[in-house]
Amino acid sequence: GHEQLLKMMEERMMDVEQKLRLVKRLLQDKVNQLKEQLSKNTKADSMVKDLYVENAQLLKALEATEQRQKTAERKNYLLEEKIANLNRIVKNLASPSFSP
């Protein structure tokens, strides 16, 4: 009985050790998986920061372009007014009322 009890305990110990090795392997796989995910997340975070900076630069460029467009539109409007005034002057100069 004593020998048999000892043998059963040894078998249980071997079974427990085998299960522990399996759990250790599974945990190591999980650790590796999490390390890989962390690496991917770090790269993604870096890319997001780069895109944020690039977006800010593009917004500044867009604002500057819009400001230049508004300025060009104002200048264009003033030029059109001047052309209209010059056309009126030319028309008045060419009209027969100024003829002797």
DSSP file (Angstrom, degrees, kcal/mol; ACC not computed):
  #  RESIDUE AA STRUCTURE BP1 BP2  ACC     N-H-->O    O-->H-N    N-H-->O    O-->H-N    TCO  KAPPA ALPHA  PHI   PSI    X-CA   Y-CA   Z-CA
    1    1 A G     >        0   0    0      0, 0.0     4,-2.4     0, 0.0     5,-0.2   0.000 360.0 360.0 360.0 -41.0    0.0    0.0    0.0
    2    2 A H  H  >  +     0   0    0      2,-0.2     4,-2.2     1,-0.2     5,-0.1   0.922 360.0  47.2 -66.6 -42.7    2.8    2.4    0.9
    3    3 A E  H  > S+     0   0    0      2,-0.2     4,-2.6     1,-0.2    -1,-0.2   0.914 112.8  49.3 -62.3 -44.6    4.7    1.6   -2.4
    4    4 A Q  H  > S+     0   0    0      2,-0.2     4,-2.4     1,-0.2    -1,-0.2   0.898 110.4  50.2 -64.9 -40.8    1.5    2.0   -4.4
    5    5 A L  H  X S+     0   0    0     -4,-2.4     4,-2.2     2,-0.2    -1,-0.2   0.907 111.3  49.5 -62.3 -42.4    0.7    5.4   -2.7
    6    6 A L  H  X S+     0   0    0     -4,-2.2     4,-2.3     1,-0.2    -2,-0.2   0.911 110.8  49.7 -62.3 -43.5    4.3    6.6   -3.4
    7    7 A K  H  X S+     0   0    0     -4,-2.6     4,-2.3     2,-0.2    -2,-0.2   0.901 110.4  50.1 -63.7 -42.0    3.9    5.5   -7.1
    8    8 A M  H  X S+     0   0    0     -4,-2.4     4,-2.4     1,-0.2    -1,-0.2   0.894 110.5  50.0 -63.3 -40.4    0.6    7.4   -7.4
    9    9 A M  H  X S+     0   0    0     -4,-2.2     4,-2.5     2,-0.2    -2,-0.2   0.899 109.9  50.7 -66.0 -40.1    2.1   10.5   -5.9
   10   10 A E  H  X S+     0   0    0     -4,-2.3     4,-2.7     2,-0.2    -2,-0.2   0.922 110.9  48.9 -61.3 -44.4    5.0   10.3   -8.3
   11   11 A E  H  X S+     0   0    0     -4,-2.3     4,-2.5     1,-0.2    -2,-0.2   0.908 111.9  48.5 -63.0 -41.6    2.6    9.9  -11.3
   12   12 A R  H  X S+     0   0    0     -4,-2.4     4,-2.8     2,-0.2    -1,-0.2   0.905 111.0  50.9 -64.6 -40.1    0.6   12.9  -10.0
   13   13 A M  H  X S+     0   0    0     -4,-2.5     4,-2.8     2,-0.2    -2,-0.2   0.922 111.3  47.7 -62.0 -44.7    3.8   14.9   -9.6
   14   14 A M  H  X S+     0   0    0     -4,-2.7     4,-2.4     2,-0.2    -2,-0.2   0.899 112.8  49.3 -63.1 -40.1    4.9   14.0  -13.2
   15   15 A D  H  X S+     0   0    0     -4,-2.5     4,-2.4     2,-0.2    -2,-0.2   0.919 112.3  47.4 -63.9 -44.4    1.4   15.0  -14.4
   16   16 A V  H  X S+     0   0    0     -4,-2.8     4,-2.5     2,-0.2    -2,-0.2   0.912 112.0  50.3 -63.9 -42.7    1.5   18.3  -12.6
   17   17 A E  H  X S+     0   0    0     -4,-2.8     4,-2.5     2,-0.2    -2,-0.2   0.898 110.4  50.1 -62.1 -41.3    5.1   19.0  -13.9
   18   18 A Q  H  X S+     0   0    0     -4,-2.4     4,-2.2     2,-0.2    -2,-0.2   0.924 111.9  47.6 -63.5 -44.0    3.9   18.2  -17.5
   19   19 A K  H  X S+     0   0    0     -4,-2.4     4,-2.7     1,-0.2    -2,-0.2   0.887 110.7  52.1 -64.5 -38.3    0.9   20.6  -17.0
   20   20 A L  H  X S+     0   0    0     -4,-2.5     4,-2.9     2,-0.2    -2,-0.2   0.911 108.6  50.4 -64.1 -41.9    3.2   23.3  -15.6
   21   21 A R  H  X S+     0   0    0     -4,-2.5     4,-2.4     2,-0.2    -2,-0.2   0.909 111.6  48.9 -61.3 -41.4    5.5   22.9  -18.6
   22   22 A L  H  X S+     0   0    0     -4,-2.2     4,-2.6     2,-0.2    -2,-0.2   0.932 112.3  47.2 -63.0 -46.1    2.6   23.3  -20.9
   23   23 A V  H  X S+     0   0    0     -4,-2.7     4,-2.8     1,-0.2    -2,-0.2   0.906 111.4  51.9 -61.9 -41.4    1.3   26.4  -19.0
   24   24 A K  H  X S+     0   0    0     -4,-2.9     4,-2.4     2,-0.2    -1,-0.2   0.915 110.6  48.0 -61.6 -42.9    4.8   27.8  -19.1
   25   25 A R  H  X S+     0   0    0     -4,-2.4     4,-2.4     2,-0.2    -2,-0.2   0.913 112.7  48.6 -63.5 -43.5    5.0   27.3  -22.9
   26   26 A L  H  X S+     0   0    0     -4,-2.6     4,-2.3     1,-0.2    -2,-0.2   0.910 111.7  49.3 -63.7 -41.9    1.6   28.9  -23.4
   27   27 A L  H  X S+     0   0    0     -4,-2.8     4,-2.6     2,-0.2    -2,-0.2   0.902 110.1  50.9 -64.2 -40.3    2.5   31.8  -21.2
   28   28 A Q  H  X S+     0   0    0     -4,-2.4     4,-2.6     2,-0.2    -2,-0.2   0.904 109.5  50.8 -64.4 -40.8    5.8   32.3  -23.1
   29   29 A D  H  X S+     0   0    0     -4,-2.4     4,-2.5     2,-0.2    -1,-0.2   0.920 111.3  48.5 -60.0 -43.3    3.8   32.3  -26.4
   30   30 A K  H  X S+     0   0    0     -4,-2.3     4,-2.7     2,-0.2    -2,-0.2   0.902 110.0  51.5 -64.5 -41.3    1.4   34.9  -25.0
   31   31 A V  H  X S+     0   0    0     -4,-2.6     4,-2.5     2,-0.2    -2,-0.2   0.929 111.3  47.8 -60.5 -45.7    4.4   37.0  -23.8
   32   32 A N  H  X S+     0   0    0     -4,-2.6     4,-2.3     1,-0.2    -2,-0.2   0.908 111.9  50.1 -61.3 -42.1    5.9   36.9  -27.3
   33   33 A Q  H  X S+     0   0    0     -4,-2.5     4,-2.3     1,-0.2    -2,-0.2   0.911 111.7  47.5 -62.5 -43.2    2.5   37.8  -28.8
   34   34 A L  H  X S+     0   0    0     -4,-2.7     4,-2.6     2,-0.2    -2,-0.2   0.866 109.9  53.0 -68.6 -36.1    2.1   40.7  -26.5
   35   35 A K  H  X S+     0   0    0     -4,-2.5     4,-2.2     2,-0.2    -1,-0.2   0.919 110.5  47.9 -62.9 -42.5    5.7   41.9  -27.2
   36   36 A E  H  X S+     0   0    0     -4,-2.3     4,-2.4     2,-0.2    -2,-0.2   0.911 112.0  49.2 -63.4 -42.9    4.9   41.8  -30.9
   37   37 A Q  H  X S+     0   0    0     -4,-2.3     4,-2.8     2,-0.2    -2,-0.2   0.898 109.6  52.1 -64.3 -40.1    1.7   43.7  -30.4
   38   38 A L  H  X S+     0   0    0     -4,-2.6     4,-2.6     2,-0.2    -1,-0.2   0.910 109.1  50.4 -61.2 -42.7    3.5   46.3  -28.3
   39   39 A S  H  X S+     0   0    0     -4,-2.2     4,-2.3     2,-0.2    -2,-0.2   0.929 112.1  46.8 -61.3 -45.6    6.0   46.8  -31.1
   40   40 A K  H  X S+     0   0    0     -4,-2.4     4,-2.7     1,-0.2    -2,-0.2   0.915 112.6  50.1 -62.2 -42.7    3.2   47.2  -33.7
   41   41 A N  H  X S+     0   0    0     -4,-2.8     4,-2.8     2,-0.2    -2,-0.2   0.886 109.1  51.8 -63.9 -38.7    1.4   49.7  -31.3
   42   42 A T  H  X S+     0   0    0     -4,-2.6     4,-2.2     2,-0.2    -1,-0.2   0.921 111.7  46.3 -63.7 -43.8    4.6   51.7  -30.9
   43   43 A K  H  X S+     0   0    0     -4,-2.3     4,-2.4     2,-0.2    -2,-0.2   0.926 113.6  48.9 -63.3 -44.4    5.1   51.9  -34.6
   44   44 A A  H  X S+     0   0    0     -4,-2.7     4,-2.6     1,-0.2    -2,-0.2   0.901 110.1  51.6 -62.7 -41.0    1.4   52.9  -35.1
   45   45 A D  H  X S+     0   0    0     -4,-2.8     4,-2.3     2,-0.2    -1,-0.2   0.911 110.1  49.3 -61.9 -42.9    1.7   55.5  -32.4
   46   46 A S  H  X S+     0   0    0     -4,-2.2     4,-2.4     1,-0.2    -2,-0.2   0.906 111.2  49.5 -62.7 -42.1    4.8   57.0  -34.0
   47   47 A M  H  X S+     0   0    0     -4,-2.4     4,-2.8     2,-0.2    -2,-0.2   0.898 109.4  51.8 -64.9 -40.0    3.0   57.0  -37.4
   48   48 A V  H  X S+     0   0    0     -4,-2.6     4,-2.4     2,-0.2    -2,-0.2   0.921 110.4  48.6 -62.6 -43.3   -0.1   58.8  -35.8
   49   49 A K  H  X S+     0   0    0     -4,-2.3     4,-2.3     2,-0.2    -2,-0.2   0.923 112.0  49.1 -62.4 -43.7    2.2   61.4  -34.3
   50   50 A D  H  X S+     0   0    0     -4,-2.4     4,-2.8     1,-0.2    -2,-0.2   0.917 112.2  48.3 -60.9 -43.5    3.9   61.9  -37.7
   51   51 A L  H  X S+     0   0    0     -4,-2.8     4,-2.8     2,-0.2    -1,-0.2   0.868 109.1  53.7 -65.6 -35.8    0.6   62.2  -39.4
   52   52 A Y  H  X S+     0   0    0     -4,-2.4     4,-2.2     2,-0.2    -2,-0.2   0.932 111.8  44.4 -62.7 -45.9   -0.6   64.7  -36.7
   53   53 A V  H  X S+     0   0    0     -4,-2.3     4,-2.2     2,-0.2    -2,-0.2   0.929 114.6  49.0 -63.8 -45.7    2.4   66.9  -37.4
   54   54 A E  H  X S+     0   0    0     -4,-2.8     4,-2.6     1,-0.2    -2,-0.2   0.901 110.1  52.1 -61.5 -41.1    2.0   66.6  -41.2
   55   55 A N  H  X S+     0   0    0     -4,-2.8     4,-2.5     1,-0.2    -1,-0.2   0.909 108.2  50.8 -61.7 -42.6   -1.7   67.4  -40.9
   56   56 A A  H  X S+     0   0    0     -4,-2.2     4,-2.1     2,-0.2    -1,-0.2   0.909 111.3  48.5 -62.0 -41.5   -0.8   70.6  -38.9
   57   57 A Q  H  X S+     0   0    0     -4,-2.2     4,-2.4     1,-0.2    -2,-0.2   0.907 111.4  50.0 -64.8 -41.6    1.7   71.6  -41.5
   58   58 A L  H  X S+     0   0    0     -4,-2.6     4,-2.7     1,-0.2    -2,-0.2   0.884 108.6  52.5 -65.6 -37.9   -0.9   71.0  -44.3
   59   59 A L  H  X S+     0   0    0     -4,-2.5     4,-2.6     2,-0.2    -1,-0.2   0.917 109.8  48.6 -63.3 -42.3   -3.5   73.0  -42.5
   60   60 A K  H  X S+     0   0    0     -4,-2.1     4,-2.4     2,-0.2    -2,-0.2   0.922 112.8  48.2 -61.7 -43.7   -1.0   76.0  -42.2
   61   61 A A  H  X S+     0   0    0     -4,-2.4     4,-2.5     1,-0.2    -2,-0.2   0.905 111.7  50.1 -63.3 -41.0   -0.2   75.6  -45.9
   62   62 A L  H  X S+     0   0    0     -4,-2.7     4,-2.9     2,-0.2    -2,-0.2   0.921 110.3  49.6 -63.1 -44.4   -3.9   75.5  -46.7
   63   63 A E  H  X S+     0   0    0     -4,-2.6     4,-2.3     1,-0.2    -2,-0.2   0.914 111.8  48.5 -61.3 -42.6   -4.6   78.6  -44.6
   64   64 A A  H  X S+     0   0    0     -4,-2.4     4,-2.3     2,-0.2    -1,-0.2   0.909 112.6  48.7 -63.6 -41.7   -1.8   80.5  -46.4
   65   65 A T  H  X S+     0   0    0     -4,-2.5     4,-2.4     2,-0.2    -2,-0.2   0.913 111.1  49.7 -64.8 -43.0   -3.1   79.4  -49.8
   66   66 A E  H  X S+     0   0    0     -4,-2.9     4,-2.5     2,-0.2    -1,-0.2   0.895 110.5  50.8 -62.6 -39.3   -6.6   80.5  -48.9
   67   67 A Q  H  X S+     0   0    0     -4,-2.3     4,-2.3     2,-0.2    -2,-0.2   0.912 110.5  48.6 -64.6 -42.1   -5.3   83.9  -47.7
   68   68 A R  H  X S+     0   0    0     -4,-2.3     4,-2.7     2,-0.2    -2,-0.2   0.891 110.5  52.1 -64.0 -38.2   -3.4   84.3  -51.0
   69   69 A Q  H  X S+     0   0    0     -4,-2.4     4,-2.8     2,-0.2    -2,-0.2   0.927 109.4  48.7 -63.5 -44.4   -6.5   83.4  -52.9
   70   70 A K  H  X S+     0   0    0     -4,-2.5     4,-2.4     2,-0.2    -2,-0.2   0.916 112.4  48.9 -61.2 -42.5   -8.5   86.0  -51.1
   71   71 A T  H  X S+     0   0    0     -4,-2.3     4,-2.6     2,-0.2    -2,-0.2   0.924 112.0  48.4 -62.4 -44.3   -5.9   88.6  -51.7
   72   72 A A  H  X S+     0   0    0     -4,-2.7     4,-2.7     1,-0.2    -2,-0.2   0.897 110.7  51.1 -63.4 -40.5   -5.8   87.6  -55.4
   73   73 A E  H  X S+     0   0    0     -4,-2.8     4,-2.4     2,-0.2    -1,-0.2   0.907 110.7  48.8 -64.2 -40.6   -9.6   87.8  -55.6
   74   74 A R  H  X S+     0   0    0     -4,-2.4     4,-2.5     2,-0.2    -2,-0.2   0.937 113.3  46.6 -62.4 -46.5   -9.6   91.3  -54.0
   75   75 A K  H  X S+     0   0    0     -4,-2.6     4,-2.6     1,-0.2    -2,-0.2   0.902 111.9  51.6 -62.3 -40.4   -6.9   92.5  -56.4
   76   76 A N  H  X S+     0   0    0     -4,-2.7     4,-2.6     2,-0.2    -1,-0.2   0.912 109.3  50.0 -61.7 -43.5   -8.8   90.9  -59.3
   77   77 A Y  H  X S+     0   0    0     -4,-2.4     4,-2.2     2,-0.2    -2,-0.2   0.925 111.5  48.2 -61.4 -45.0  -12.0   92.8  -58.2
   78   78 A L  H  X S+     0   0    0     -4,-2.5     4,-2.5     1,-0.2    -2,-0.2   0.905 111.5  50.2 -63.2 -40.8  -10.1   96.1  -58.0
   79   79 A L  H  X S+     0   0    0     -4,-2.6     4,-2.7     2,-0.2    -1,-0.2   0.910 109.0  51.7 -63.6 -41.6   -8.6   95.5  -61.5
   80   80 A E  H  X S+     0   0    0     -4,-2.6     4,-2.4     2,-0.2    -1,-0.2   0.892 109.9  49.9 -62.1 -38.8  -12.0   94.7  -62.9
   81   81 A E  H  X S+     0   0    0     -4,-2.2     4,-2.6     2,-0.2    -2,-0.2   0.930 111.0  48.8 -63.4 -44.9  -13.3   98.0  -61.4
   82   82 A K  H  X S+     0   0    0     -4,-2.5     4,-2.9     2,-0.2    -2,-0.2   0.908 111.3  50.1 -61.7 -42.0  -10.4   99.9  -62.9
   83   83 A I  H  X S+     0   0    0     -4,-2.7     4,-2.8     2,-0.2    -1,-0.2   0.921 110.7  49.6 -62.5 -43.8  -11.0   98.3  -66.3
   84   84 A A  H  X S+     0   0    0     -4,-2.4     4,-2.1     2,-0.2    -2,-0.2   0.917 112.8  47.4 -61.6 -43.0  -14.7   99.2  -66.2
   85   85 A N  H  X S+     0   0    0     -4,-2.6     4,-2.4     2,-0.2    -2,-0.2   0.918 112.4  48.9 -64.3 -43.6  -13.8  102.8  -65.3
   86   86 A L  H  X S+     0   0    0     -4,-2.9     4,-2.9     1,-0.2     5,-0.2   0.905 109.7  52.3 -63.2 -40.5  -11.2  103.0  -68.1
   87   87 A N  H  X S+     0   0    0     -4,-2.8     4,-2.6     2,-0.2    -1,-0.2   0.900 109.5  49.8 -61.0 -40.6  -13.8  101.6  -70.5
   88   88 A R  H  X S+     0   0    0     -4,-2.1     4,-2.7     2,-0.2    -2,-0.2   0.921 111.5  48.3 -62.8 -44.0  -16.2  104.3  -69.4
   89   89 A I  H  X S+     0   0    0     -4,-2.4     4,-2.6     2,-0.2    -2,-0.2   0.934 113.3  47.0 -61.8 -46.3  -13.6  106.9  -69.9
   90   90 A V  H  X S+     0   0    0     -4,-2.9     4,-2.2     2,-0.2    -2,-0.2   0.910 112.6  50.0 -62.2 -42.0  -12.7  105.6  -73.4
   91   91 A K  H  X S+     0   0    0     -4,-2.6     4,-0.8    -5,-0.2    -1,-0.2   0.914 111.8  47.8 -63.0 -43.0  -16.3  105.4  -74.3
   92   92 A N  H  < S+     0   0    0     -4,-2.7     3,-0.4     1,-0.2     6,-0.2   0.885 112.2  49.7 -65.0 -39.0  -16.9  109.0  -73.2
   93   93 A L  H  < S+     0   0    0     -4,-2.6    -1,-0.2     1,-0.2    -2,-0.2   0.862 113.8  45.8 -67.4 -34.6  -13.8  110.1  -75.1
   94   94 A A  H  < S+     0   0    0     -4,-2.2    -1,-0.2    -5,-0.2    -2,-0.2   0.554  88.6 110.3 -85.8  -7.8  -15.0  108.4  -78.2
   95   95 A S  S >< S-     0   0    0     -4,-0.8     3,-1.4    -3,-0.4     4,-0.2  -0.364  76.2-122.8 -71.4 150.4  -18.6  109.6  -78.0
   96   96 A P  G >  S+     0   0    0      0, 0.0     3,-1.5     0, 0.0    -1,-0.1   0.640 100.6  80.5 -67.9 -14.1  -19.8  112.2  -80.6
   97   97 A S  G 3  S+     0   0    0      1,-0.3    -4,-0.1    -5,-0.1    -5,-0.0   0.765  90.6  53.1 -65.6 -22.4  -20.8  114.7  -77.9
   98   98 A F  G <  S+     0   0    0     -3,-1.4    -1,-0.3    -6,-0.2    -5,-0.0   0.563  87.8 102.8 -87.4  -7.8  -17.1  115.7  -77.7
   99   99 A S    <         0   0    0     -3,-1.5    -5,-0.0    -4,-0.2    -4,-0.0  -0.478 360.0 360.0 -75.3 145.7  -16.9  116.3  -81.4
  100  100 A P              0   0    0      0, 0.0    -1,-0.1     0, 0.0    -3,-0.1   0.489 360.0 360.0 -71.7 360.0  -16.9  120.0  -82.6
